[in-house]
Amino acid sequence: MAKTEWKRVRELLDLETFNETDLKALEAYCQAYAKWKRCEIILMDKGYTFTTPNGYEQQRPEVSISNNALSDMQSISKELGFTPASRIRMDKNRGEGSSGGSNGKVHDQEMEDMIS
């Protein structure tokens, strides 16, 4: 599943702009995706709870594993620019270093907004 997701995402990205760190993050994203997908398949098949030998209803471990994997995917997605908001942020930052740019005013305003 991770390999399939790697191939799918790779087609959407400009890998020439990625460095080694980005590739490791992409690998982590794909691993989290595979973990999430496997858990969701189990949960669809077996449900979210099970009955213990003592007769208690308990949440399946796959629920929390799935939630953690999804959270990891979301945070890595933002880092890699997979979300619209992160792409806009990346485009703003990319434009600042070019000649004729905003001389850091956009970045400084963002920092001011975060601090104030």
Stockholm file with secondary structure:
# STOCKHOLM 1.0

chainA/1-116         MAKTEWKRVRELLDLETFNETDLKALEAYCQAYAKWKRCEIILMDKGYTFTTPNGYEQQRPEVSISNNALSDMQSISKELGFTPASRIRMDKNRGEGSSGGSNGKVHDQEMEDMIS
#=GR chainA/1-116 SS CHHHHHHHHHHHSCGGGCCHHHHHHHHHHHHHHHHHHHHHHHHHHHCSEEECTTSCEEECHHHHHHHHHHHHHHHHHHHHTCSHHHHHHHHHHHHHTSTTSCTTHHHHHHHHHHHC
#=GC SS_cons         CHHHHHHHHHHHSCGGGCCHHHHHHHHHHHHHHHHHHHHHHHHHHHCSEEECTTSCEEECHHHHHHHHHHHHHHHHHHHHTCSHHHHHHHHHHHHHTSTTSCTTHHHHHHHHHHHC
//
